[in-house]
Amino acid sequence: MPTATMARNGRVTVPVEVRRMLGLAAGVKVDFVFRGQDRVELVPRLGTAGELVGTLKAARHVTLDGMDAGIAAGAVDSAAL
């Protein structure tokens, strides 16, 4: 069973086994879900649509010919790898 020690400032480093199991990476938010009087569950936060507002650049209009050209360019770039 993975174990961690709380620092004076209240921080706890999540053990690598737990991070791998939950798919946690730097910057991922987690929720603490209370399970009775003496249990807390660490749950990765699944983003909501509202949290995404403003995170994407404004879309530009592209024609089907433009999309085909972009796909072809990407295929050439990945073939070069």
C-alpha beads as a LAMMPS data file, in Angstrom:
LAMMPS data file: protein, C-alpha beads

81 atoms
80 bonds

1 atom types
1 bond types

-500.0 500.0 xlo xhi
-500.0 500.0 ylo yhi
-500.0 500.0 zlo zhi

Masses

1 110.0

Atoms # bond

1 1 1 0.000 0.000 0.000
2 1 1 1.523 3.362 -1.037
3 1 1 2.175 5.798 1.807
4 1 1 2.931 9.526 1.925
5 1 1 3.871 11.988 4.673
6 1 1 2.228 15.375 5.067
7 1 1 4.592 18.355 5.224
8 1 1 4.133 21.205 7.716
9 1 1 2.378 23.306 5.099
10 1 1 -0.202 20.550 4.489
11 1 1 1.200 19.334 1.188
12 1 1 1.283 15.635 0.375
13 1 1 3.129 14.119 -2.567
14 1 1 0.950 11.535 -4.280
15 1 1 3.006 8.342 -4.675
16 1 1 3.982 7.429 -8.234
17 1 1 1.945 4.192 -8.157
18 1 1 -1.205 6.168 -7.355
19 1 1 -0.456 8.815 -10.005
20 1 1 -0.028 6.097 -12.620
21 1 1 -3.166 4.251 -11.579
22 1 1 -5.304 7.414 -11.727
23 1 1 -3.574 8.882 -14.768
24 1 1 -2.525 11.989 -12.852
25 1 1 -0.033 14.464 -14.289
26 1 1 1.174 17.916 -13.286
27 1 1 -1.656 20.429 -13.404
28 1 1 -4.489 17.888 -13.086
29 1 1 -7.091 18.904 -10.528
30 1 1 -8.401 16.368 -8.047
31 1 1 -11.455 16.280 -5.825
32 1 1 -11.537 14.950 -2.273
33 1 1 -14.740 12.978 -1.755
34 1 1 -15.724 12.287 1.861
35 1 1 -16.679 8.651 2.516
36 1 1 -18.012 8.531 6.047
37 1 1 -16.325 10.027 9.112
38 1 1 -12.793 8.755 8.535
39 1 1 -12.340 8.133 4.790
40 1 1 -11.554 10.445 1.897
41 1 1 -11.316 9.403 -1.736
42 1 1 -8.978 11.145 -4.196
43 1 1 -10.745 11.496 -7.554
44 1 1 -9.350 13.119 -10.723
45 1 1 -11.616 16.000 -11.710
46 1 1 -13.326 15.565 -15.023
47 1 1 -13.567 18.961 -16.667
48 1 1 -16.941 20.481 -17.390
49 1 1 -17.869 22.274 -20.585
50 1 1 -18.093 25.522 -18.604
51 1 1 -14.444 25.239 -17.575
52 1 1 -13.401 25.105 -21.234
53 1 1 -14.927 28.455 -22.143
54 1 1 -12.214 30.798 -23.351
55 1 1 -9.465 28.175 -23.469
56 1 1 -9.548 27.694 -27.227
57 1 1 -8.539 30.185 -29.865
58 1 1 -11.282 31.526 -32.080
59 1 1 -11.973 29.162 -34.942
60 1 1 -11.193 30.279 -38.444
61 1 1 -13.258 29.198 -41.402
62 1 1 -11.582 26.656 -43.644
63 1 1 -12.864 25.272 -46.919
64 1 1 -12.916 21.561 -47.701
65 1 1 -10.012 22.131 -50.106
66 1 1 -8.094 23.800 -47.258
67 1 1 -8.805 20.840 -44.971
68 1 1 -7.616 18.396 -47.640
69 1 1 -4.415 20.421 -48.076
70 1 1 -3.804 20.417 -44.314
71 1 1 -4.360 16.669 -44.077
72 1 1 -1.989 16.076 -46.991
73 1 1 0.679 18.297 -45.392
74 1 1 0.314 16.434 -42.104
75 1 1 0.676 13.088 -43.877
76 1 1 3.886 14.275 -45.522
77 1 1 5.241 15.550 -42.166
78 1 1 4.464 12.278 -40.358
79 1 1 5.950 10.195 -43.200
80 1 1 9.217 12.117 -42.758
81 1 1 9.486 10.883 -39.154

Bonds

1 1 1 2
2 1 2 3
3 1 3 4
4 1 4 5
5 1 5 6
6 1 6 7
7 1 7 8
8 1 8 9
9 1 9 10
10 1 10 11
11 1 11 12
12 1 12 13
13 1 13 14
14 1 14 15
15 1 15 16
16 1 16 17
17 1 17 18
18 1 18 19
19 1 19 20
20 1 20 21
21 1 21 22
22 1 22 23
23 1 23 24
24 1 24 25
25 1 25 26
26 1 26 27
27 1 27 28
28 1 28 29
29 1 29 30
30 1 30 31
31 1 31 32
32 1 32 33
33 1 33 34
34 1 34 35
35 1 35 36
36 1 36 37
37 1 37 38
38 1 38 39
39 1 39 40
40 1 40 41
41 1 41 42
42 1 42 43
43 1 43 44
44 1 44 45
45 1 45 46
46 1 46 47
47 1 47 48
48 1 48 49
49 1 49 50
50 1 50 51
51 1 51 52
52 1 52 53
53 1 53 54
54 1 54 55
55 1 55 56
56 1 56 57
57 1 57 58
58 1 58 59
59 1 59 60
60 1 60 61
61 1 61 62
62 1 62 63
63 1 63 64
64 1 64 65
65 1 65 66
66 1 66 67
67 1 67 68
68 1 68 69
69 1 69 70
70 1 70 71
71 1 71 72
72 1 72 73
73 1 73 74
74 1 74 75
75 1 75 76
76 1 76 77
77 1 77 78
78 1 78 79
79 1 79 80
80 1 80 81
